[in-house]
Amino acid sequence: MRLGLFAKTFVRPTLEAVFDAVRDSGVSCVQFNLVSAGLASMPEEIDPGLAERIRLAASSRGIELAAVSGTFNMIHPDPRQRQAGLRRLAVLAEACRRMGTSVITLCTGTRDPEDMWRHHPANDSPRAWADLLETLSAALRIADDAGVTLAFEPEVANVVDSAPKARRLLDELRSERLKVVMDGANLFHSGELPRMSEILEEAFALLAGDIVIAHAKDLSRDGQAGDLPAGQGLLDYDRYLGLMRRYRFDGPLILHGLTESQVPGCLAFVRAKLA
């Protein structure tokens, strides 16, 4: 496994200064977000020169862009919002080769019109699932054209809120361009923490072959638990990282949910567990 960070953990005045901070932290890969280059996460346009600058700034410091964030609400109740997200996704996908990455991370979305990380009861409706299939099918056509992979994250507040639903989505769409971001802290609905080992085991059994990126953060409770730095919450990291070893995951393990000042301690915690 290659340890990495969200690039936006480091707030700096220039793109190059962000990558200096990443290098100095001692990791070799990032999940990138265009806010670190002074743009919106999903901009209306990306200058080709800026995309090249991102690639050079990372590669000259020995840093891999494991993925770039492309999250938008894929089941927003307003179809115009979903179409706007797809247009911006196409812009991002077209820039990926110049930036030096081939993976775009996604969330599957929620019916909540204001916050794509907030649960809504209608997420469980057949119509929400149908809208997800429609939006993601269009997104996969964009991915095919650009030669990139889309990696979605099962998350309790979104329409794909469990490993079984993630498996269902993969099986229904059957695309080599569609993969998974595994985050063990995002899998527990209210009341499910006592079943942590069972739920983690199920998630890896169902999804291990499709995981391209894993996240390392923590949780304070089940349900919509928010973010805690790795090692400061309730997630069983021995089990979580042990399952990665068992299923031979050898990709990027990206820490997030932490401040810059917490980076050294979290990296030390995860490295000790991996050792």
C-alpha positions, 0 to 999 in steps of 0.5 A: 500500500502507498500512503497518501493524503488529500492534497487540500489538507495543506492550504498554501498560496500556490499549487507548487507550495501545496506539493512541497508540503505534501512531499515534506510530509513524507507521503508519495501520493495524493487524492487531488482537488482542483481547489488546490490549484485555485479553481472550484472542485468541479470547474466549468473549464480547465486551462490545458496549461494549468493541467500540465502545471499540476502534472509537473508540480507533482511529478517533479516532487515524486508525487503520484496523483492517485485520483482527482475529486469529481464529486457532484450530486448524481441524484439531485432532485433537480435534473438540471443540477445533474446535467450541470454535474455531468458537463463539469465531469466531462471537463475534468475527464478531458483534463485528466491525462494532462494532469497525470491521473486516470481516476476520478472519485465520485459520490452517488448522491442524495435526494437532499437538494442542499447537501450531497452528504446528507441522508434523505428518506427518498434515497431508498426509492426506486426512482432514486436508483433509476436516476443514479443509473441514468446519471452514472451511465452518462458519466461512464460514456464520458469516462470511455471517451476520455479513457478514465476510471470512475471510483464511487464511495459507498457512504451511509448518507448516499443512495449507495449506502452499503457494500451490497448496494455497491455490488448491485451497482457494479453488477447492473452497470457492468463497466470496467470503467467503474470501480470503488473507493473503500472507506471503512468509516462510512459503512455503519448505519445507526445501530450497526457499530456492534456489527463492525467486524461483520460489516467490514468482512462483508464489504471486502468480500463483496468489493475487494476485486473492484477497490482502486483507492482506500481511505483512512479516517475514523468515526465517533458514532454510527450513522452520519458520523462525520470525520475524525483523524485515523486512530482517534475514533471507533474504527477497528483499524486492525480489522480494517487494514488486516482485510486489505492485506487478506485481499491483497489490496496494494493501491493508495491508502489516502488519509483524510478528515484531519488537519495539517497539524494532525498529519504526523501523528496519523501517519505514524499511527497507520504506519505502525498498524501496517507494520 
